[in-house]
Amino acid sequence: MENKVSRKDCTETSTFLFLL
């Protein structure tokens, strides 16, 4: 579960930075 959450958080952060 932790891995999935960490992966999702990393993906969201990457997308956020990409949008910026």
N, CA, C, O and CB atoms as a CASP TS submission, in Angstrom:
PFRMAT TS
TARGET T0000
AUTHOR 0000-0000-0000
METHOD Language model
MODEL 1
PARENT N/A
ATOM      1  N   MET     1       0.841  -1.202   0.000  1.00  0.00           N
ATOM      2  CA  MET     1       0.000   0.000   0.000  1.00  0.00           C
ATOM      3  C   MET     1       0.876   1.253   0.000  1.00  0.00           C
ATOM      4  O   MET     1       0.618   2.205  -0.736  1.00  0.00           O
ATOM      5  CB  MET     1      -0.951   0.006   1.228  1.00  0.00           C
ATOM      6  N   GLU     2       1.904   1.236   0.828  1.00  0.00           N
ATOM      7  CA  GLU     2       2.778   2.413   0.906  1.00  0.00           C
ATOM      8  C   GLU     2       3.414   2.697  -0.456  1.00  0.00           C
ATOM      9  O   GLU     2       3.524   3.847  -0.882  1.00  0.00           O
ATOM     10  CB  GLU     2       3.878   2.206   1.978  1.00  0.00           C
ATOM     11  N   ASN     3       3.826   1.626  -1.121  1.00  0.00           N
ATOM     12  CA  ASN     3       4.458   1.807  -2.437  1.00  0.00           C
ATOM     13  C   ASN     3       3.492   2.474  -3.413  1.00  0.00           C
ATOM     14  O   ASN     3       3.864   3.405  -4.127  1.00  0.00           O
ATOM     15  CB  ASN     3       4.931   0.449  -3.005  1.00  0.00           C
ATOM     16  N   LYS     4       2.273   2.001  -3.436  1.00  0.00           N
ATOM     17  CA  LYS     4       1.278   2.585  -4.359  1.00  0.00           C
ATOM     18  C   LYS     4       1.083   4.067  -4.052  1.00  0.00           C
ATOM     19  O   LYS     4       1.087   4.899  -4.959  1.00  0.00           O
ATOM     20  CB  LYS     4      -0.084   1.832  -4.254  1.00  0.00           C
ATOM     21  N   VAL     5       0.916   4.388  -2.789  1.00  0.00           N
ATOM     22  CA  VAL     5       0.693   5.796  -2.406  1.00  0.00           C
ATOM     23  C   VAL     5       1.911   6.628  -2.796  1.00  0.00           C
ATOM     24  O   VAL     5       1.775   7.722  -3.343  1.00  0.00           O
ATOM     25  CB  VAL     5       0.413   5.925  -0.871  1.00  0.00           C
ATOM     26  N   SER     6       3.088   6.106  -2.513  1.00  0.00           N
ATOM     27  CA  SER     6       4.316   6.857  -2.832  1.00  0.00           C
ATOM     28  C   SER     6       4.395   7.077  -4.342  1.00  0.00           C
ATOM     29  O   SER     6       4.738   8.166  -4.801  1.00  0.00           O
ATOM     30  CB  SER     6       5.590   6.098  -2.321  1.00  0.00           C
ATOM     31  N   ARG     7       4.082   6.055  -5.093  1.00  0.00           N
ATOM     32  CA  ARG     7       4.147   6.175  -6.559  1.00  0.00           C
ATOM     33  C   ARG     7       3.158   7.219  -7.044  1.00  0.00           C
ATOM     34  O   ARG     7       3.493   8.059  -7.880  1.00  0.00           O
ATOM     35  CB  ARG     7       3.859   4.815  -7.239  1.00  0.00           C
ATOM     36  N   LYS     8       1.955   7.168  -6.526  1.00  0.00           N
ATOM     37  CA  LYS     8       0.929   8.134  -6.950  1.00  0.00           C
ATOM     38  C   LYS     8       1.387   9.551  -6.593  1.00  0.00           C
ATOM     39  O   LYS     8       1.245  10.472  -7.397  1.00  0.00           O
ATOM     40  CB  LYS     8      -0.453   7.817  -6.278  1.00  0.00           C
ATOM     41  N   ASP     9       1.926   9.719  -5.406  1.00  0.00           N
ATOM     42  CA  ASP     9       2.374  11.049  -4.984  1.00  0.00           C
ATOM     43  C   ASP     9       3.479  11.545  -5.923  1.00  0.00           C
ATOM     44  O   ASP     9       3.501  12.714  -6.311  1.00  0.00           O
ATOM     45  CB  ASP     9       2.881  11.020  -3.509  1.00  0.00           C
ATOM     46  N   CYS    10       4.374  10.657  -6.273  1.00  0.00           N
ATOM     47  CA  CYS    10       5.481  11.045  -7.164  1.00  0.00           C
ATOM     48  C   CYS    10       4.917  11.459  -8.530  1.00  0.00           C
ATOM     49  O   CYS    10       5.352  12.446  -9.123  1.00  0.00           O
ATOM     50  CB  CYS    10       6.507   9.867  -7.326  1.00  0.00           C
ATOM     51  N   THR    11       3.955  10.694  -9.006  1.00  0.00           N
ATOM     52  CA  THR    11       3.368  11.005 -10.314  1.00  0.00           C
ATOM     53  C   THR    11       2.650  12.342 -10.261  1.00  0.00           C
ATOM     54  O   THR    11       2.781  13.160 -11.171  1.00  0.00           O
ATOM     55  CB  THR    11       2.395   9.894 -10.759  1.00  0.00           C
ATOM     56  N   GLU    12       1.891  12.565  -9.197  1.00  0.00           N
ATOM     57  CA  GLU    12       1.160  13.838  -9.071  1.00  0.00           C
ATOM     58  C   GLU    12       2.137  15.000  -9.019  1.00  0.00           C
ATOM     59  O   GLU    12       1.912  16.034  -9.648  1.00  0.00           O
ATOM     60  CB  GLU    12       0.263  13.839  -7.808  1.00  0.00           C
ATOM     61  N   THR    13       3.209  14.837  -8.280  1.00  0.00           N
ATOM     62  CA  THR    13       4.200  15.914  -8.168  1.00  0.00           C
ATOM     63  C   THR    13       4.827  16.186  -9.527  1.00  0.00           C
ATOM     64  O   THR    13       5.011  17.340  -9.913  1.00  0.00           O
ATOM     65  CB  THR    13       5.295  15.554  -7.134  1.00  0.00           C
ATOM     66  N   SER    14       5.150  15.134 -10.241  1.00  0.00           N
ATOM     67  CA  SER    14       5.766  15.303 -11.572  1.00  0.00           C
ATOM     68  C   SER    14       4.799  16.043 -12.492  1.00  0.00           C
ATOM     69  O   SER    14       5.196  16.954 -13.218  1.00  0.00           O
ATOM     70  CB  SER    14       6.155  13.920 -12.192  1.00  0.00           C
ATOM     71  N   THR    15       3.543  15.650 -12.455  1.00  0.00           N
ATOM     72  CA  THR    15       2.549  16.314 -13.308  1.00  0.00           C
ATOM     73  C   THR    15       2.408  17.776 -12.916  1.00  0.00           C
ATOM     74  O   THR    15       2.319  18.652 -13.776  1.00  0.00           O
ATOM     75  CB  THR    15       1.183  15.603 -13.213  1.00  0.00           C
ATOM     76  N   PHE    16       2.388  18.031 -11.626  1.00  0.00           N
ATOM     77  CA  PHE    16       2.247  19.411 -11.147  1.00  0.00           C
ATOM     78  C   PHE    16       3.418  20.259 -11.640  1.00  0.00           C
ATOM     79  O   PHE    16       3.223  21.366 -12.141  1.00  0.00           O
ATOM     80  CB  PHE    16       2.168  19.450  -9.597  1.00  0.00           C
ATOM     81  N   LEU    17       4.630  19.734 -11.494  1.00  0.00           N
ATOM     82  CA  LEU    17       5.819  20.482 -11.932  1.00  0.00           C
ATOM     83  C   LEU    17       5.774  20.667 -13.449  1.00  0.00           C
ATOM     84  O   LEU    17       6.167  21.713 -13.966  1.00  0.00           O
ATOM     85  CB  LEU    17       7.132  19.746 -11.509  1.00  0.00           C
ATOM     86  N   PHE    18       5.297  19.651 -14.149  1.00  0.00           N
ATOM     87  CA  PHE    18       5.228  19.735 -15.609  1.00  0.00           C
ATOM     88  C   PHE    18       4.251  20.841 -16.021  1.00  0.00           C
ATOM     89  O   PHE    18       4.511  21.588 -16.965  1.00  0.00           O
ATOM     90  CB  PHE    18       4.796  18.370 -16.220  1.00  0.00           C
ATOM     91  N   LEU    19       3.136  20.936 -15.312  1.00  0.00           N
ATOM     92  CA  LEU    19       2.144  21.972 -15.632  1.00  0.00           C
ATOM     93  C   LEU    19       2.717  23.360 -15.351  1.00  0.00           C
ATOM     94  O   LEU    19       2.414  24.321 -16.058  1.00  0.00           O
ATOM     95  CB  LEU    19       0.843  21.754 -14.819  1.00  0.00           C
ATOM     96  N   LEU    20       3.539  23.451 -14.322  1.00  0.00           N
ATOM     97  CA  LEU    20       4.121  24.754 -13.972  1.00  0.00           C
ATOM     98  C   LEU    20       5.055  25.187 -15.081  1.00  0.00           C
ATOM     99  O   LEU    20       5.657  26.258 -14.999  1.00  0.00           O
ATOM    100  CB  LEU    20       4.877  24.692 -12.611  1.00  0.00           C
TER
END
